[in-house]
Amino acid sequence: MQNNVLILDFGSQYTQLIARRVREQNIYCEIHPFHNIPEDLSSFKAVILSGSPFSVRADDAPHPDLSQIKGKLPLLAVCYGAQYLAHFNGGLVSPSALREYGRAKLSIIAKDSVLFKGITDGSQVWMSHSDTIAELPAGGVRLASTEDVANAAYCIAGEDTYAIQFHPEVYHSTDGAQLLKNFLIDIAQINPTWTPAAFVQTVVQDLKDQLGQDRVVLGLSGGVDSTVAAVLLHKAIGPNLYCIFVNNGLLRKNEFSSVLDQYKDMGLNVKGVDASPQFMTALSGLSDPEAKRKAIGSAFIDVFDQEAHLVEEVHWLAQGTIYPDVIESVSVNGPSATIKSHHNVGGLPDFMKLKIVEPLRMLFKDEVRRVGAQLGIAAELLGRHPFPGPGLAIRILGDITPEKVQILQEVDAIFIDGLRKWDLYDKVWQAGAILLPVQSVGVMGDERTYEKVVALRAVESTDGMTADWVNLPYEFLQETSNLIINRVKGVNRVVYDISSKPPATIEWE
């Protein structure tokens, strides 16, 4: 990878958005925790410091050594980063009179600043901080203010060091993309060469060099990530790739056969394995979400290991790990103790004796789709909604039974088919149904019923890191609810989830 941008993460909820905005400029970047700065910075052309929930005035505030960065590489410090540069370089950071959160209007002091090229007075920005920079650091030159923040942006004289109190990465900052472009292309002079075509060319050659004539097994799921990973690997090593698609009994209705049909014309060597009974046995009596994930993961490894051993001389396991999985597996405050088990990161049990290859591990979800389009994968397949690795097991709250799986498959099929019929499927990033562990009173005909409740969930997002619920038409929801209650025995109530992420998550477990 060339033209790298290093993003140092201080724990901000927006750090991944910074990376996405940089990538949108066709510039490659990587996120590293603030306490894990690479020793060799020669491949990095610029550095960005993220925001943080910490206060620089706190005893436990992140305090990295920037001596090899500041004044030596173009540096953009965002929010906490701007306060950090001020606080530890002769400036003064004080508590704000009021917590400054929300929209603000810029007043640009330095009209000739390259950082603000193409940005006019009154440009809207997004503030989110409880401290304020009362005095600039040594060499600091004010670039912009707002009505409430005197030092909304500054630079350090004689250096390519810039600091901003606001967040250019969020959509509320209307000229945020322009500011980042000014920093990356005009100030850091980085060439925007990070494109799907360049990625495919580089990664295919890397895979050829890495794998040679070795055989590789890949667990296909039918989803976008594993499919794009499979096509990339097939482009690099051809018939030495062996794909295994395991039916865990927790897929959508008829998905096992339909996914196998989709792969028939793609030139991939795919074997379908129906192991539904094995997974149902492993899940028997389990209600805790993490226990269910672990049981599914363990059963999958057993099935996959058995199938992999049927392929002679296999040395590698390919996985569809993507960048959010990688980032979330490393906490800013140390190794995370709560990584969900469905993330691929972390490797395999020792007994499998396979090396890992992850061709997509540096891509966000939307980048995976663009790479898939570059590879010629059908738009219908690339447009599939994300589906959780544990499948319907984490959309059935509580214990799993074959009866519950069948009920949810029927409900889910009505919901998803309805989205397609109403031309809503492609307007939704992810949708599904959740079977709740409650029963409610209903009336059907002249009889009272006491049956199950299902919740429908549909969100819009770019990469799943943040998401808003979709305002589906009332007429669609009415029709879908009626179809579910009339056609799915055991369900007498349908509700719609109107929670956004954050604070909620997309899945319920």
Disulfide bonds with the S-S distance in Angstrom:
none
